[in-house]
């Protein structure tokens, strides 16, 4: 692994690559207003009427 050192003039944050990828995915989802509405609608439904994750994404 190569490490480069630079002089930073602006405030910076160092995070893991996994966290960075997760943040990018979150921003992508939040930038899609139709998807956000769909998620919000689904979460507003009573839990009793929701299908379990395994039932929806069951791979056989």
HELIX and SHEET records of a PDB file:
HELIX    1   1 UNK A   17  UNK A   30  1                                  14    
HELIX    2   2 UNK A   33  UNK A   44  1                                  12    
HELIX    3   3 UNK A   47  UNK A   49  5                                   3    
HELIX    4   4 UNK A   53  UNK A   56  1                                   4    
END                                                                             
